[in-house]
């Protein structure tokens, strides 16, 4: 794949956007440590970014199907790139200005996601190469997650947080300017329908693919329960059961390493029942809350997170590839926006509800419920006949 200059540009642009996306909350966390902003301000700014993301995703899905996907990536990156220095300007001075700028950055991030997904299908025209291409795209995200914390911490010794925030703006400009133009994918005529009608066309297209609705339901359930519960409970278990934050750090690192291994594995693996294999990988996330529930050695918790990370990539790559293969090209960005809107959109809801649920019922029952959801939701999705191969068989 990397012998193709067009794909290499696409991959580098996507990597730049992913790095900028990941870096913002980490850099703002450093600002809290430096007392440039308060923890409350951090929460407001990150909430504003999430709101911008969720507001932009469905709009961008329609726009990326109306207009060339490359143009949507360009404007999304430029918007986020211009707003990033404003966050640096407002941090510690105006919470309102910082939150508004973060919402604009979040909108750029949200607009990029469905556009990049559809642009990948245009740049990589050979169907047999798309799974490898999607694996390479997700691999860059995992490498960034693994390497970037230490690199950012080192940079913070040399430069201050405003400079790091401006650097994320530069990354967004790279994401805007570097990707290539896509192919001649069909684009809906401009001005003939309203936004709502165009968006509903995407919903109807999604409904034509029962495997997509079932898989999206399973993914949303896993993220809203397992991901949210482990995010809240893991720090507590690390501190209270094992008496050290090292278990927290090791588990999160193991998750990323597992995801890296999964991305490498799935770039070459082509199981016959690829949908069932992907859903089985998604179900592996249930081992994470299960390990937090049971009084097991710390190494078992770390191993469970590694398995969860591996499994999530065994799902993600075939999932993206199937959407690019099965969904009508002129509607791909809209269908992809539904994916990001529900799976990512409900994650904050899960995080918001998990803590009160633990306070009311206790960590044990909540972890049991989350583990059951993580195992049961993919299993239920696998019962949909078209889920076996992530395709509707033609009779």
KEKE-3310 file (N, C-alpha, C; in steps of 0.2 Angstrom, whole numbers, plus 5000, padded with zeros to 4 digits):
npx = (5004:5010:5018:5010:5009:4998:4990:4999:5000:4986:4986:4996:4990:4978:4984:4990:4979:4973:4983:4983:4970:4971:4980:4975:4967:4977:4987:4980:4977:4990:4991:4982:4990:5000:4993:4988:4975:4959:4953:4939:4938:4944:4936:4924:4929:4933:4920:4914:4921:4917:4904:4904:4910:4900:4889:4894:4897:4885:4881:4893:4893:4883:4888:4900:4895:4888:4898:4915:4925:4938:4938:4930:4937:4948:4942:4938:4949:4956:4948:4948:4962:4964:4957:4963:4975:4967:4962:4974:4976:4965:4966:4966:4963:4950:4936:4925:4929:4939:4931:4923:4932:4937:4925:4924:4936:4932:4922:4928:4936:4925:4920:4930:4930:4919:4922:4935:4934:4926:4934:4945:4940:4939:4952:4959:4956:4955:4947:4952:4963:4958:4956:4969:4973:4964:4968:4981:4978:4972:4982:4991:4985:4985:4999:5002:4995:5002:5016:5015:5012:5024:5032:5026:5026:5040:5042:5035:5044:5053:5045:5031:5014:5005:5012:5012:4999:4997:5005:4997:4987:4995:4997:4984:4983:4991:4984:4974:4979:4987:4981:4976:4967:4951:4944:4933:4920:4902:4893:4880:4868:4869:4859:4847:4840:4835:4844:4840:4832:4843:4850:4842:4841:4853:4851:4841:4849:4857:4848:4846:4855:4856:4866:4874:4867:4865:4878:4882:4874:4879:4892:4890:4884:4895:4904:4897:4895:4905:4918:4916:4914:4926:4934:4931:4932:4944:4955:4952:4952:4965:4971:4965:4964:4977:4986:4994:4998:5003:4997:4986:4993:5000:4990:4983:4993:4995:4983:4984:4995:4990:4980:4988:4994:4983:4979:4990:4988:4975:4977:4981:4974:4960:4947:4934:4921:4920:4913:4907:4919:4924:4914:4916:4929:4925:4918:4927:4930:4923:4931:4939:4931:4927:4939:4942:4932:4935:4945:4959:4977:4987:4993:4984:4974:4981:4983:4970:4966:4975:4970:4957:4961:4967:4955:4947:4952:4952:4939:4936:4943:4939:4925:4925:4930:4920:4909:4914:4914:4901:4891:4882:4892:4889:4883:4891:4898:4887:4882:4893:4894:4883:4888:4899:4892:4883:4891:4902:4895:4887:4896:4900:4888:4887:4899:4894:4884:4889:4897:4887:4879:4888:4890:4877:4873:4885:4902:4903:4890:4888:4900:4897:4885:4890:4900:4892:4884:4894:4898:4886:4880:4888:4886:4872:4871:4877:4868:4860:4857:4865:4876:4886:4896:4897:4889:4875:4868:4865:4851)
npy = (4994:5006:5009:5017:5033:5041:5035:5035:5049:5051:5043:5049:5061:5058:5052:5064:5071:5062:5062:5076:5076:5067:5073:5085:5084:5079:5089:5099:5093:5094:5108:5110:5104:5113:5123:5132:5132:5127:5111:5111:5120:5113:5102:5108:5113:5101:5095:5104:5102:5089:5091:5099:5090:5080:5088:5091:5079:5072:5082:5084:5071:5072:5083:5077:5068:5076:5085:5084:5073:5076:5090:5092:5087:5096:5108:5105:5102:5115:5123:5117:5119:5133:5136:5130:5138:5148:5142:5141:5155:5158:5150:5150:5163:5166:5157:5155:5159:5149:5137:5139:5139:5126:5119:5122:5116:5103:5101:5102:5090:5081:5082:5078:5064:5055:5059:5056:5042:5039:5044:5036:5024:5029:5032:5020:5009:4996:4982:4971:4977:4985:4981:4980:4993:5000:4994:4999:5012:5012:5007:5018:5026:5019:5018:5031:5033:5026:5031:5045:5050:5050:5057:5070:5074:5075:5086:5096:5099:5107:5117:5128:5125:5133:5134:5120:5118:5126:5119:5108:5114:5116:5103:5100:5108:5101:5089:5095:5099:5089:5076:5067:5070:5062:5048:5045:5045:5044:5058:5066:5077:5095:5106:5101:5094:5094:5096:5087:5078:5072:5067:5057:5049:5042:5035:5027:5019:5013:5005:4995:4986:4974:4968:4979:4987:4978:4976:4989:4992:4982:4987:5000:4996:4990:5000:5010:5003:4993:5000:5012:5008:5002:5013:5021:5012:5006:5014:5015:5002:4999:5007:5004:4989:4984:4993:5002:5014:5009:4997:5003:5011:5000:4992:5001:5003:4990:4988:4996:4990:4977:4981:4986:4974:4967:4975:4973:4959:4958:4964:4955:4943:4934:4928:4915:4917:4932:4942:4936:4933:4946:4951:4942:4946:4959:4956:4952:4962:4961:4954:4963:4971:4960:4955:4965:4964:4951:4944:4944:4941:4955:4954:4947:4956:4965:4957:4954:4967:4968:4958:4963:4975:4969:4962:4973:4979:4968:4969:4982:4985:4975:4979:4993:4990:4982:4991:5000:4992:4987:4997:5009:5019:5033:5036:5033:5042:5047:5036:5031:5042:5040:5029:5034:5044:5037:5027:5034:5045:5040:5037:5047:5048:5035:5036:5046:5040:5029:5031:5036:5025:5015:5021:5019:5005:4998:4993:4980:4974:4982:4980:4967:4968:4976:4967:4956:4963:4966:4954:4948:4957:4957:4944:4943:4951:4943:4933:4939:4935:4940:4945:4936:4936:4950:4955:4957:4943:4939:4933)
npz = (5000:5004:4993:4985:4980:4982:4992:5002:5005:5009:5020:5028:5030:5037:5049:5054:5057:5067:5077:5081:5086:5097:5104:5110:5122:5131:5131:5136:5149:5154:5155:5166:5176:5176:5181:5173:5168:5176:5183:5182:5171:5161:5160:5155:5142:5136:5135:5127:5115:5112:5110:5098:5089:5089:5083:5071:5064:5057:5048:5041:5035:5025:5018:5013:5004:4995:4990:4983:4992:4996:4996:5007:5018:5017:5020:5033:5040:5039:5046:5059:5061:5061:5072:5083:5088:5094:5105:5113:5115:5122:5134:5151:5151:5146:5148:5140:5127:5125:5126:5115:5104:5106:5103:5089:5084:5088:5079:5067:5068:5069:5056:5048:5050:5043:5030:5028:5029:5017:5007:5008:5002:4989:4985:4987:4976:4972:4978:4985:4992:5001:5015:5020:5018:5027:5039:5039:5041:5054:5061:5062:5071:5083:5085:5087:5099:5107:5107:5107:5121:5129:5120:5119:5133:5134:5125:5132:5141:5135:5127:5130:5135:5127:5115:5111:5109:5098:5089:5087:5079:5067:5064:5060:5049:5040:5039:5032:5020:5014:5010:4995:4980:4977:4968:4955:4962:4963:4966:4975:4967:4969:4979:4976:4985:5002:5018:5028:5021:5013:5023:5028:5018:5019:5031:5026:5017:5026:5033:5023:5025:5035:5043:5045:5054:5065:5068:5072:5082:5092:5093:5098:5110:5117:5118:5125:5137:5142:5138:5144:5158:5161:5160:5170:5182:5181:5186:5199:5204:5201:5211:5223:5224:5220:5225:5218:5204:5194:5188:5181:5171:5165:5160:5151:5142:5137:5131:5120:5114:5111:5102:5091:5088:5083:5072:5064:5062:5056:5044:5035:5037:5031:5035:5032:5037:5039:5046:5057:5063:5066:5075:5085:5089:5094:5105:5113:5121:5133:5142:5149:5159:5166:5171:5180:5189:5195:5208:5203:5199:5195:5183:5175:5173:5165:5154:5150:5145:5135:5126:5124:5117:5105:5100:5097:5086:5077:5075:5070:5058:5047:5048:5044:5031:5025:5025:5016:5005:5003:5005:4995:4985:4983:4995:5005:5015:5022:5028:5035:5044:5053:5059:5067:5074:5082:5089:5094:5100:5110:5119:5129:5136:5142:5150:5158:5165:5171:5183:5193:5193:5198:5211:5216:5214:5217:5212:5208:5203:5192:5184:5181:5174:5163:5157:5153:5144:5134:5130:5126:5116:5104:5101:5099:5088:5079:5076:5066:5049:5038:5045:5045:5034:5034:5023:5012:5005:4988:4980)
capx = (5000:5014:5021:5006:5010:4991:4988:5004:4997:4980:4988:4999:4985:4974:4988:4991:4972:4972:4988:4980:4964:4973:4985:4972:4965:4983:4990:4976:4979:4997:4989:4980:4996:5004:4988:4986:4968:4957:4950:4933:4938:4946:4929:4920:4932:4932:4913:4913:4924:4913:4898:4906:4911:4893:4885:4897:4897:4879:4882:4899:4891:4879:4892:4905:4892:4886:4904:4921:4927:4944:4936:4927:4943:4952:4939:4937:4956:4958:4944:4952:4969:4963:4954:4968:4978:4963:4962:4980:4975:4960:4967:4968:4960:4943:4934:4920:4933:4942:4926:4920:4937:4937:4919:4926:4940:4929:4918:4933:4937:4919:4919:4935:4929:4916:4925:4941:4932:4924:4940:4949:4937:4940:4959:4961:4950:4955:4943:4956:4968:4955:4957:4976:4973:4961:4973:4987:4976:4971:4989:4994:4982:4988:5006:5002:4993:5008:5022:5014:5012:5030:5035:5023:5029:5047:5042:5033:5050:5056:5041:5025:5008:5002:5016:5010:4992:4998:5007:4991:4985:4999:4995:4977:4984:4994:4978:4969:4982:4991:4978:4975:4960:4948:4942:4926:4914:4896:4891:4874:4868:4869:4854:4840:4836:4837:4849:4836:4831:4849:4852:4837:4843:4859:4848:4838:4854:4860:4843:4846:4861:4855:4873:4877:4863:4866:4885:4882:4871:4884:4898:4887:4883:4901:4907:4893:4895:4912:4923:4914:4915:4933:4937:4930:4934:4951:4959:4950:4955:4973:4973:4963:4966:4984:4990:4999:4995:5007:4993:4983:4997:5002:4984:4981:4998:4993:4977:4986:4999:4985:4977:4993:4995:4977:4979:4994:4985:4970:4979:4983:4969:4954:4943:4928:4915:4924:4908:4907:4926:4925:4910:4920:4934:4922:4915:4933:4931:4920:4936:4941:4927:4927:4945:4941:4927:4937:4951:4964:4983:4988:4995:4978:4970:4984:4982:4963:4966:4978:4965:4952:4963:4967:4949:4943:4955:4949:4932:4936:4946:4934:4919:4926:4931:4913:4905:4916:4912:4894:4887:4882:4897:4887:4880:4895:4899:4882:4881:4899:4893:4879:4892:4903:4888:4881:4896:4906:4891:4885:4902:4900:4882:4889:4903:4891:4879:4892:4899:4881:4877:4892:4888:4870:4873:4892:4906:4902:4885:4889:4904:4894:4881:4894:4903:4887:4883:4900:4898:4879:4878:4890:4883:4865:4872:4879:4862:4857:4860:4870:4882:4891:4901:4896:4886:4868:4869:4861:4848)
capy = (5000:5012:5011:5021:5040:5044:5032:5038:5056:5050:5040:5054:5066:5055:5052:5070:5073:5058:5065:5082:5074:5064:5078:5091:5083:5078:5095:5103:5090:5097:5115:5109:5102:5119:5128:5137:5131:5123:5105:5112:5123:5107:5098:5112:5113:5095:5094:5108:5099:5083:5094:5101:5084:5077:5092:5091:5072:5071:5087:5082:5065:5074:5087:5073:5065:5081:5088:5080:5071:5079:5097:5092:5086:5102:5114:5103:5103:5122:5126:5115:5122:5140:5137:5128:5144:5152:5139:5143:5162:5159:5146:5154:5170:5166:5150:5155:5159:5143:5132:5140:5137:5119:5116:5122:5111:5097:5101:5100:5083:5077:5083:5074:5056:5052:5061:5052:5035:5039:5046:5030:5020:5032:5032:5013:5007:4989:4980:4967:4980:4990:4979:4981:5000:5001:4992:5004:5018:5012:5006:5024:5029:5015:5020:5038:5033:5022:5034:5052:5053:5052:5063:5076:5076:5078:5092:5100:5102:5112:5122:5128:5122:5137:5132:5114:5119:5129:5114:5104:5118:5114:5096:5100:5110:5095:5085:5098:5100:5084:5071:5068:5070:5055:5045:5048:5042:5047:5063:5069:5084:5100:5110:5098:5091:5098:5092:5082:5072:5069:5063:5051:5044:5038:5031:5021:5015:5009:5000:4990:4982:4972:4967:4985:4989:4974:4977:4996:4991:4979:4992:5005:4993:4989:5007:5013:5000:4991:5005:5017:5006:5001:5019:5023:5008:5004:5018:5013:4995:4999:5010:5000:4982:4983:4998:5006:5016:5005:4993:5007:5012:4994:4990:5005:5001:4983:4988:4999:4985:4972:4984:4986:4967:4965:4978:4969:4952:4958:4967:4949:4938:4934:4922:4914:4921:4938:4946:4932:4934:4952:4951:4938:4951:4964:4953:4951:4968:4959:4951:4969:4972:4953:4955:4970:4961:4946:4945:4940:4944:4961:4952:4945:4962:4968:4952:4955:4973:4967:4954:4968:4979:4965:4961:4979:4980:4963:4971:4989:4985:4972:4983:4998:4988:4980:4997:5003:4987:4986:5003:5013:5024:5040:5037:5030:5046:5048:5029:5032:5047:5036:5024:5038:5047:5033:5023:5039:5049:5038:5035:5052:5046:5030:5039:5050:5036:5024:5033:5036:5018:5012:5024:5016:4998:4996:4992:4973:4973:4986:4977:4961:4970:4978:4961:4953:4967:4966:4947:4947:4961:4954:4937:4944:4953:4937:4930:4941:4931:4944:4946:4931:4939:4957:4957:4954:4938:4940:4927)
capz = (5000:5004:4987:4981:4983:4984:4998:5007:5007:5013:5027:5032:5032:5042:5055:5057:5061:5073:5082:5083:5090:5103:5108:5113:5129:5134:5132:5141:5155:5156:5157:5172:5180:5177:5184:5168:5168:5182:5181:5179:5164:5157:5158:5150:5136:5132:5133:5121:5109:5110:5107:5091:5085:5087:5079:5064:5060:5052:5043:5036:5031:5020:5013:5009:4998:4990:4987:4983:4999:4997:4998:5014:5022:5016:5025:5040:5043:5039:5052:5065:5061:5063:5079:5088:5091:5098:5112:5116:5116:5128:5140:5157:5151:5145:5147:5134:5121:5124:5124:5108:5100:5106:5099:5082:5083:5088:5073:5061:5069:5067:5049:5045:5050:5038:5024:5027:5027:5010:5003:5007:4997:4982:4984:4986:4972:4972:4984:4989:4995:5006:5022:5021:5019:5033:5044:5040:5044:5061:5064:5064:5077:5089:5086:5090:5106:5111:5107:5108:5127:5131:5116:5121:5139:5133:5122:5137:5145:5131:5125:5135:5132:5121:5109:5109:5106:5091:5085:5085:5073:5062:5062:5056:5042:5036:5037:5027:5013:5011:5006:4988:4977:4977:4962:4952:4965:4962:4971:4974:4964:4974:4978:4974:4991:5009:5022:5031:5016:5011:5029:5029:5012:5022:5036:5023:5015:5032:5034:5018:5027:5042:5046:5048:5060:5070:5071:5075:5089:5096:5094:5103:5117:5120:5120:5131:5144:5143:5138:5150:5164:5163:5160:5177:5187:5181:5191:5206:5205:5201:5217:5229:5225:5219:5228:5213:5198:5188:5184:5177:5166:5161:5157:5145:5137:5135:5126:5114:5111:5108:5096:5086:5085:5080:5066:5059:5060:5052:5038:5031:5039:5028:5037:5028:5040:5042:5050:5064:5067:5068:5081:5091:5092:5097:5111:5118:5126:5139:5147:5153:5165:5170:5175:5185:5194:5199:5212:5200:5199:5191:5176:5172:5171:5160:5149:5148:5141:5128:5122:5122:5111:5099:5098:5094:5079:5073:5072:5067:5051:5043:5048:5039:5024:5023:5023:5009:4999:5002:5004:4989:4985:4984:5001:5010:5020:5027:5032:5040:5049:5057:5063:5072:5078:5088:5093:5098:5103:5116:5124:5134:5140:5146:5155:5163:5169:5175:5190:5197:5194:5203:5218:5219:5215:5218:5206:5206:5199:5186:5180:5179:5168:5157:5154:5150:5138:5129:5127:5123:5111:5098:5100:5096:5081:5074:5074:5060:5044:5034:5049:5044:5030:5033:5017:5011:5000:4983:4978)
cpx = (5004:5018:5016:5007:5003:4989:4993:5002:4991:4982:4991:4995:4980:4978:4989:4984:4971:4977:4985:4974:4966:4976:4981:4971:4972:4986:4986:4976:4985:4996:4986:4985:5000:5000:4987:4978:4966:4954:4943:4933:4940:4940:4925:4923:4932:4925:4911:4915:4920:4907:4899:4907:4904:4889:4888:4896:4891:4880:4887:4897:4888:4884:4897:4902:4889:4892:4910:4923:4933:4943:4934:4933:4947:4949:4939:4944:4958:4954:4947:4958:4969:4961:4959:4972:4974:4962:4968:4979:4970:4961:4970:4966:4953:4940:4929:4924:4936:4937:4924:4925:4937:4931:4921:4931:4937:4924:4922:4935:4931:4918:4924:4933:4926:4919:4931:4939:4930:4929:4944:4946:4938:4948:4961:4955:4950:4952:4948:4962:4965:4956:4964:4976:4970:4965:4979:4984:4975:4977:4992:4991:4984:4995:5006:5000:4998:5014:5021:5014:5019:5034:5032:5025:5036:5047:5039:5039:5053:5052:5035:5019:5004:5006:5014:5003:4993:5001:5002:4987:4989:4998:4988:4978:4987:4989:4974:4973:4986:4987:4976:4968:4957:4947:4935:4920:4908:4895:4884:4873:4867:4862:4847:4836:4839:4841:4845:4835:4837:4851:4848:4839:4849:4856:4844:4843:4857:4855:4843:4851:4860:4861:4875:4873:4864:4873:4886:4879:4875:4890:4896:4887:4890:4904:4904:4894:4902:4917:4922:4916:4922:4937:4937:4932:4941:4956:4958:4953:4962:4975:4972:4964:4973:4989:4995:4995:4998:5002:4988:4987:4999:4995:4982:4987:4997:4988:4979:4991:4995:4982:4982:4994:4989:4977:4984:4991:4980:4971:4980:4977:4963:4950:4937:4922:4918:4919:4908:4914:4927:4920:4913:4925:4931:4920:4921:4934:4928:4925:4939:4937:4927:4933:4945:4937:4930:4944:4957:4971:4983:4989:4989:4974:4974:4983:4975:4963:4970:4974:4959:4954:4964:4960:4946:4946:4953:4942:4932:4938:4941:4927:4920:4926:4924:4909:4907:4915:4905:4889:4887:4887:4895:4884:4884:4897:4894:4881:4887:4897:4888:4883:4896:4898:4885:4886:4900:4901:4888:4890:4901:4894:4884:4894:4899:4886:4883:4894:4893:4879:4881:4891:4882:4871:4880:4895:4904:4897:4885:4894:4901:4890:4885:4898:4898:4885:4888:4900:4891:4878:4881:4887:4876:4866:4874:4873:4858:4861:4866:4876:4887:4897:4901:4894:4879:4869:4863:4858:4847)
cpy = (5006:5014:5016:5028:5043:5041:5035:5045:5055:5048:5045:5060:5064:5054:5058:5072:5069:5060:5071:5081:5072:5069:5083:5090:5082:5084:5099:5100:5093:5104:5115:5108:5109:5125:5134:5138:5127:5116:5106:5115:5117:5103:5102:5112:5107:5093:5098:5105:5093:5086:5096:5095:5081:5081:5092:5084:5071:5076:5086:5076:5067:5078:5083:5069:5070:5084:5083:5079:5075:5087:5097:5091:5092:5107:5112:5104:5110:5125:5124:5118:5129:5141:5135:5133:5148:5149:5141:5151:5162:5155:5150:5161:5170:5159:5150:5155:5152:5137:5133:5138:5129:5116:5117:5117:5104:5096:5099:5092:5079:5077:5078:5066:5053:5053:5057:5044:5034:5040:5040:5025:5023:5031:5025:5010:4999:4986:4975:4970:4985:4988:4981:4989:5002:4999:4996:5010:5018:5010:5013:5027:5026:5017:5027:5038:5030:5027:5042:5054:5055:5057:5069:5078:5078:5085:5098:5103:5107:5118:5122:5125:5126:5135:5125:5114:5122:5124:5109:5107:5116:5107:5096:5103:5105:5091:5088:5098:5094:5078:5072:5068:5063:5053:5048:5045:5047:5052:5066:5076:5089:5104:5107:5095:5095:5093:5086:5076:5069:5064:5056:5046:5039:5033:5025:5017:5010:5003:4994:4985:4979:4971:4973:4988:4985:4975:4984:4995:4988:4983:4997:5002:4992:4995:5010:5010:4998:4996:5010:5015:5005:5008:5022:5019:5006:5008:5016:5006:4995:5002:5006:4993:4981:4988:5002:5008:5013:5000:4997:5008:5006:4992:4994:5004:4995:4983:4991:4994:4980:4975:4984:4979:4965:4969:4975:4962:4953:4961:4961:4943:4939:4928:4921:4918:4927:4942:4942:4933:4941:4953:4948:4943:4956:4962:4952:4957:4966:4956:4957:4970:4966:4953:4960:4968:4956:4947:4941:4944:4950:4959:4950:4951:4965:4964:4953:4962:4972:4963:4959:4973:4975:4964:4967:4980:4974:4964:4977:4988:4981:4976:4989:4996:4985:4986:5000:4999:4987:4992:5007:5019:5031:5042:5035:5035:5047:5041:5029:5037:5044:5032:5029:5042:5043:5030:5028:5043:5047:5036:5040:5050:5040:5032:5042:5046:5031:5025:5033:5029:5014:5014:5021:5009:4995:4994:4985:4972:4977:4983:4970:4963:4972:4972:4957:4956:4966:4959:4946:4951:4959:4948:4938:4946:4948:4933:4932:4938:4934:4946:4942:4933:4947:4959:4954:4949:4939:4933:4927)
cpz = (5000:4998:4983:4984:4986:4991:5004:5010:5011:5020:5031:5035:5038:5049:5058:5060:5067:5078:5085:5088:5097:5107:5112:5120:5133:5136:5137:5148:5158:5158:5164:5177:5181:5180:5179:5168:5174:5179:5179:5172:5159:5155:5154:5143:5132:5131:5127:5114:5107:5107:5099:5087:5084:5083:5072:5060:5055:5047:5038:5032:5025:5015:5009:5004:4993:4986:4987:4990:5001:4999:5005:5019:5022:5021:5032:5044:5044:5045:5059:5066:5064:5070:5085:5092:5096:5105:5116:5119:5122:5134:5145:5157:5150:5143:5141:5128:5120:5123:5117:5103:5100:5102:5092:5080:5083:5081:5067:5062:5067:5059:5045:5044:5045:5031:5023:5025:5020:5006:5003:5002:4990:4980:4983:4982:4971:4979:4988:4993:5001:5013:5024:5022:5025:5039:5045:5043:5052:5065:5066:5070:5083:5090:5089:5097:5110:5112:5109:5116:5130:5127:5118:5128:5138:5130:5127:5141:5141:5129:5130:5131:5127:5115:5106:5106:5099:5086:5083:5079:5067:5059:5058:5049:5037:5034:5032:5020:5010:5008:4999:4986:4976:4969:4960:4955:4964:4967:4969:4971:4970:4973:4977:4980:4997:5013:5025:5027:5014:5017:5029:5023:5015:5027:5032:5020:5020:5033:5029:5020:5034:5046:5049:5054:5066:5073:5074:5082:5094:5098:5099:5110:5121:5122:5126:5137:5145:5143:5143:5157:5166:5163:5167:5183:5187:5186:5198:5208:5206:5208:5223:5230:5225:5222:5224:5207:5192:5184:5179:5170:5161:5157:5150:5140:5133:5130:5120:5110:5107:5102:5090:5083:5081:5073:5061:5057:5055:5045:5033:5031:5035:5030:5033:5030:5043:5047:5057:5067:5070:5075:5086:5094:5096:5104:5116:5123:5133:5144:5151:5159:5169:5174:5181:5190:5198:5203:5209:5200:5194:5184:5172:5169:5165:5153:5146:5143:5135:5124:5120:5116:5105:5096:5094:5087:5075:5071:5068:5059:5046:5043:5044:5032:5021:5021:5017:5003:4998:5002:4998:4989:4987:4991:5007:5016:5025:5031:5037:5046:5055:5062:5069:5076:5084:5092:5097:5102:5109:5121:5130:5139:5144:5152:5161:5168:5173:5182:5195:5198:5199:5210:5220:5219:5217:5212:5204:5201:5192:5181:5177:5173:5162:5154:5150:5143:5132:5126:5123:5116:5104:5096:5097:5089:5076:5072:5067:5054:5040:5038:5048:5040:5029:5026:5016:5005:4995:4981:4971)
residu = (UNK:UNK:UNK:UNK:UNK:UNK:UNK:UNK:UNK:UNK:UNK:UNK:UNK:UNK:UNK:UNK:UNK:UNK:UNK:UNK:UNK:UNK:UNK:UNK:UNK:UNK:UNK:UNK:UNK:UNK:UNK:UNK:UNK:UNK:UNK:UNK:UNK:UNK:UNK:UNK:UNK:UNK:UNK:UNK:UNK:UNK:UNK:UNK:UNK:UNK:UNK:UNK:UNK:UNK:UNK:UNK:UNK:UNK:UNK:UNK:UNK:UNK:UNK:UNK:UNK:UNK:UNK:UNK:UNK:UNK:UNK:UNK:UNK:UNK:UNK:UNK:UNK:UNK:UNK:UNK:UNK:UNK:UNK:UNK:UNK:UNK:UNK:UNK:UNK:UNK:UNK:UNK:UNK:UNK:UNK:UNK:UNK:UNK:UNK:UNK:UNK:UNK:UNK:UNK:UNK:UNK:UNK:UNK:UNK:UNK:UNK:UNK:UNK:UNK:UNK:UNK:UNK:UNK:UNK:UNK:UNK:UNK:UNK:UNK:UNK:UNK:UNK:UNK:UNK:UNK:UNK:UNK:UNK:UNK:UNK:UNK:UNK:UNK:UNK:UNK:UNK:UNK:UNK:UNK:UNK:UNK:UNK:UNK:UNK:UNK:UNK:UNK:UNK:UNK:UNK:UNK:UNK:UNK:UNK:UNK:UNK:UNK:UNK:UNK:UNK:UNK:UNK:UNK:UNK:UNK:UNK:UNK:UNK:UNK:UNK:UNK:UNK:UNK:UNK:UNK:UNK:UNK:UNK:UNK:UNK:UNK:UNK:UNK:UNK:UNK:UNK:UNK:UNK:UNK:UNK:UNK:UNK:UNK:UNK:UNK:UNK:UNK:UNK:UNK:UNK:UNK:UNK:UNK:UNK:UNK:UNK:UNK:UNK:UNK:UNK:UNK:UNK:UNK:UNK:UNK:UNK:UNK:UNK:UNK:UNK:UNK:UNK:UNK:UNK:UNK:UNK:UNK:UNK:UNK:UNK:UNK:UNK:UNK:UNK:UNK:UNK:UNK:UNK:UNK:UNK:UNK:UNK:UNK:UNK:UNK:UNK:UNK:UNK:UNK:UNK:UNK:UNK:UNK:UNK:UNK:UNK:UNK:UNK:UNK:UNK:UNK:UNK:UNK:UNK:UNK:UNK:UNK:UNK:UNK:UNK:UNK:UNK:UNK:UNK:UNK:UNK:UNK:UNK:UNK:UNK:UNK:UNK:UNK:UNK:UNK:UNK:UNK:UNK:UNK:UNK:UNK:UNK:UNK:UNK:UNK:UNK:UNK:UNK:UNK:UNK:UNK:UNK:UNK:UNK:UNK:UNK:UNK:UNK:UNK:UNK:UNK:UNK:UNK:UNK:UNK:UNK:UNK:UNK:UNK:UNK:UNK:UNK:UNK:UNK:UNK:UNK:UNK:UNK:UNK:UNK:UNK:UNK:UNK:UNK:UNK:UNK:UNK:UNK:UNK:UNK:UNK:UNK:UNK:UNK:UNK:UNK:UNK:UNK:UNK:UNK:UNK:UNK:UNK:UNK:UNK:UNK:UNK:UNK:UNK:UNK:UNK:UNK:UNK:UNK:UNK:UNK:UNK:UNK:UNK:UNK:UNK:UNK:UNK:UNK:UNK:UNK:UNK:UNK:UNK:UNK:UNK:UNK:UNK:UNK:UNK:UNK:UNK:UNK:UNK:UNK)
# end
